[in-house]
Structures are given as structure tokens and as C-alpha cells.
Amino acid sequence: MPPVVSSITLVNLTLSPPTWSFALAGSGFEAGAVVLWTPPGIPTVTLHDADILSVTPEVVRVLTTQPLVDTPGTYTVAVRNPSNETSPPLTFQMGLPGVILRPVVGYLHFYGYAFVRPPLPNLTNAPLGLAPGATVSIYESGTTTLASLFDDQQGTVATNPLVADVNGFFSTYLLPVPVDVQFAGGGILTPYTIGDAVPLDPRIPALEAAVAQLEATP
């Protein structure tokens, strides 16, 4: 079956050099696939393997550079597998740079409760407790890159981290990609992570060095 692109979301961007990382959600993607773009007023541009960050049967992560897709306008995107099967082009609109207006399908409702974890070892079998007001950070799986979150199915951009309410409840929408979740505050003594992302703990030498470098930057 040919691949299908159902939605596109901006996952990350850098200012210098200007780069844009997108996630294309759908089905039927194969290793070695390429991405076909049609920016406004420019013929279709094929992005080769060097521009593909990762490919799974459901998601293609791709990197582009300015000015390929950074200006407001209407774009199309498609994925072509090594078998030369190509997905139907997906049309989307970009409002402000990096803000995708359409399409708005493919988001998952992601919600849950932040809990205070008992000290380990839990010799008294103490129960989990709610963590009202806890900070909920959602990362791309295995990284410390914050995932793109949305307030609704219409793609309204939400903040990340989130803050749990008075009942420890949090709710957001995101692209169906693997994520790690970190909780801190709200009675939680030490930030901990569900998943494989590195906790934002300043005692970790690599992060401590990165923080020191940022603080030294004028």
C-alpha cells in the first residue's frame, strides 16, 4: 500500500542556524523514504536521506532549513517510499513562521494525574499521593527536547511544561509520537521521569555544564 501523510506538526526549531524539524504522521512509511515539498512559488523540492531524522511506519521526522518552509503560505508535503510509491500530497497552511494552521487532524488527547511517589524503598507500603500544582514536562522520547503540545484538536499551541490543577490533573493534545513525562514540584521532592529522558537535575554533570555555559553567555 502507498504511504499516507495525515498530519504535520512543527516539533522543534533553532534560530542559529535557522532549521525546522517537522513530524509527519500517517502510515506505510518505509526506511529510505524521501519527503517532497512544494513551498509557495518554488518547484517541488526533494529532501534526501540526509535530511530525514527518523522513519517509522507511522512517523517521519524531517529537518529543513530557512527559507524552505519558514514563511506564511500554503504548502504541500508528500512521502515517497523506496518502492516509488508516493503518498497523496497533504496541503497545509503556515500562518506566522512555524505556526501550522492546517491540517488539524492526528492529535492525541493526553491526560493524567501527577502523583507524589513515596520514598524508596517503600517499607511501609505508603500510597501514592496527589501533587497539585506539579510541573509536568513532556519530552520527545529519549531526549531533553520538549514536545510540541496543543490546547485542542484545532492545533492551538500550548505551553510545555504544563502545570497540574488543584487535583493534580493535567490535560493536553500532542502528535502520536513516543514521549517521556517528568514530574516536579507539588510536593514531589525530586523530579522523576516516566520514560528514558534525562531528568533536568543540575547534579547531572552534562546538564550542569550546559547550564553554566548558558549563564556565561552574554
Helices and strands as residue ranges (DSSP letters): E 4-14, E 19-27, E 34-38, E 45-47, G 49-51, E 52-55, E 59-65, E 73-80, E 90-94, E 100-102, E 108-113, E 115-116, E 129-130, E 135-140, E 149-150, E 157-158, E 162-163, E 169-174, E 179-185, E 188-194, H 205-216
